[in-house]
Amino acid sequence: MYVLTINQRDSREVGDLVPELIKSLRHLPTAIAFRRSVGDEAIGVLEDPKTAIDAAMIALRSRRWHVGIGVGELLVPLPEDVNEAQGFGLVYARRAVERAQKTGERVPLAVSGPDADIAAEAEAVLRLIGQIVSTRTDAEWKVLDLMTPGARGQQKFIAEELGITTQAVSKAVVRSHWVEEWACRPAAARLLDLVYGPRALPEASLPYR
């Protein structure tokens, strides 16, 4: 399982944005849906590393969240409410988000799991992708939100939809490093998948939440 603990960075300045975050993540398939845990924090559980990356990048896009990704098992059967879940994945996610809160000016994302070395590699790649995502302009997002990864012949349609030239669409795609982002995502997902092992910690070594 991939547990995402997402904590708001500046709630005192902009107010509680947790409902808005949960709404933005609602379309993603989850094992346990995202829900507020405590204060200005939301937690969700996903079964697929690609979906975990989707959720992380949605949060990083607004530059208002610390993102912790914990890779580990949860006790089954899984509850409907994430606040009733138990297991190593929650412990790892807590460790990750606490480290993400200490990143300073760097991309506020961290990964934690049984294989610490591979978790560090996954974290490094995801921070690079997060840097790309979090520095895009609103004008670039107007184009990118209409793009579908891997589809051909989109730019003419998007130009007509937005009332701009095809060249303007092309420049926005290049400036935003959209192609590079989606080329890197499979590598990040593969690394997240490998965080599970081969070295799994014994059950007695970590407390359940």
N, C-alpha and C positions, 0 to 999 in steps of 0.2 A: 504494500500500500504506500501511497505518497500522501503524507499529511502536510497541508499548507497552513501555517499559522501566520496571519497577516495583521500587523499592528500599525495603527495610524501614527504618523510622524509628528503632526502639528495640530492636534485637536484643539488646543487652547486658542490657536489663531483662527482656524476656519470652522470650528464646530465639529460635531459628530458626523463622519462620512461613512460609517459602517453600513447603514441601509443602502446607500448609493453603491458601495463596493459589492455587496451581496447581489444587488440587482444586476450589476454588470457581469457577474459570474454565473447567473442563473441558467444561461443557455448551455453550459458545459455539462457533460455527463459525469456524475459523481457517484461514488460508493456511499458517501454520506454527504448530504448537501451542506453548503457553506452556511454558517450560522454564527451570530455573535456569541463569543465565549464570555469574556469579562471586559468591562470598560469599552475601550475603542479598539477591539480586536475581534477578528473573525477566524474561524477554523473550518476547513473542509477536508474531505478524504477522497482521493482519486485512485483509480486502479491502473491508469495508463500514464506513462511518463510524458508522452506528448501532450496530454491534457493538462498535466501538472505544469508544463512549460507555458501552455496557453494561459492558465490562470495567473502564473507569476508575472507574465509580461503585461497582462491586463492591469494588474496592480501597479507595476513599475511605470507604466505609461503616464500616469497622473503625477508621479514624483511625490506622492504623499504617503507611501506605505513602506514599512519594513517587511520583508518576505523571508520566512523561514520554511525550508522544505525538509521534512523528515522522512527518511526512507526506512520502513520497518513494518512489522506485522501488528495487527490489532486483534484483540480477542473476538472470536466469533461465537454466536451470530452477531453481526454488526447491528448496533441500535439505529433507529431513525434519527435520533438527536445526537450530534457529535459530542455534546457535553456529557453524554453517558458512556462514551467510548473509553476503552482502556487498552493499553499496549505500548510496545516499544516505539512505534511510529510517533506517538504523541510526545514521548520523552525526547526523541531526536528532533522533532519539530520545535519544541520549546528551546532546546539548546541552540538550534539554528537561528531562530528569530532573536534570541538574546545576543548572539554574535552580530546579526544584521543591524541591530540597534547601535552597535559600536563601530560602524564602518566610516563614520565621519562624512567626508565629501564623496566617498566612493559609492558605487551602486549598492543600495541597502538590501542585499540578498545573500543568504547563506544556505548551505546544504550540509546535513548531518545524517550519518547512517553507520551500519556495521563496518564497512570498509572505509576508514577515514581518508586514506590516500586517494581513492577514486572519488569520494565525496568532494575532496578539495579540487580535483580536476573538473568535475561537473560544475562546481561552484564557479571556477575561473571562466569556463566557457559561457555559463549563464550570465555572469556579470558583463562579459563582452557584449552579448546579445542585449542585455538590459541597458547597457550604455547607448547602443544604437537606438533602441526603442524610446528611451526616456529623453533623448535630445532632439526628437523630431518636432517640427513646427506644426501649428494647427493647419496651415495650408497644405503641408505634406500629408497629414492625416486625412484630409478631405479626399485626396486621391487614393491613399492606401486603404481606406475603409471600404472602397469599392473593388479592390483587387482580390483575386482568388489565386492562391499559390498554385503554380503548375499549369494554369490555364493560358492559352494562347489567344492573341487577337483582342485583348481587353482594352488596350490603351485608346483606340478609336472610340469605342463605346463610352468609356469613362470621360473622354474629352467632350463628347456630345452631351453627356449627362450633366457635366459641370459647366458647360458653355465656355470651355477653354480650348486651346490648340492641343493637338497630339504631341507636339514638341514640348509643351509645358508639362504635360503628364509624364513624358519620358524623363524630363529633367528632374521632376519631383521624385520619381522612382530611383534615379541614380543618386541624387543628393541624400536620400533617406536610407540608402544601403539596404533597401528592401530585399533585393535578390540575395545579398550576402547573409542577411538574417535568416532567411528560409533555407539557405544552403547549410547553415550551421546548426539549425534546430535538430536534425536527425542525430548528429554527433552528440549533442547535449542529452537527448533522450536515451541514447545508447549508454552513455556514462551513468545517467541516473539509474538505469536498469541494473547496471553492474555494481552499484553501491551496496546491494544486498549481500554480497559475498565475494570470495568464498569464505572469508573469516566472519562467522556469525558469533556474536557474543553469547555466552551462556545466560540462561534465563535468570539466574540468581544475581547477575552482575548489574542489572538495571531495575529500578523500581517501576512498577506500573504507575500510571498517573493516578 
